[in-house]
């Protein structure tokens, strides 16, 4: 059985928030875990640290996408200017791709391909 405590601890580390704050993101964690668990080659691997990380990073990426702001990264009013870089979604995507690569041997490939007959 999937140990959601492990996934939650990893998600806490990624989000940098308190245990109380992470509760609002539990649906993301549960959905990510359910999706990934359905692709496992061997269900004995469900608490493997790589799978736990993949579940947490998948949830983190979804959370980052859901929290996207208006996209304003620069503002200028007279002599005052403010510039902010917001590449959190890009960084979360890179983490997700790395985690997926780490788990390649543990999960079934869900890609689509044509086969010659």
Phi, psi and omega in degrees: 000140182296130178268095182294339178297321179295317179294319180298318179296320178292320178294322176301317180296318181292318182281334183066039181237178181275167179297326178294319182291327184289341180302327181292343181258008181301322177301323177297316181296315181295319178294317179298315180297316180298318180296315182287321180297331180288346181257357183296139175287321182227117184291352174290343181272003188297339177250015174298141184301329179291321179289319177301315179297317179298318178299314182294317181292324176297314178297318180300315180299317178295321179295314180300316179296324181287339181262010181302135180270198185287354177086001179286120180243355179216140180216136179223131176224100182067236181273353182264128176224152181222127178231136181224134175264132179231089179244030181298319179295320178296317178294320178296323178295319178297319176298318180298314180297320178295318179294321178296320178295318179299330184261007185306323182282345185261342183240155175284141177291126181258013180290163180253135178211149175273140178246138177286140179251000000 
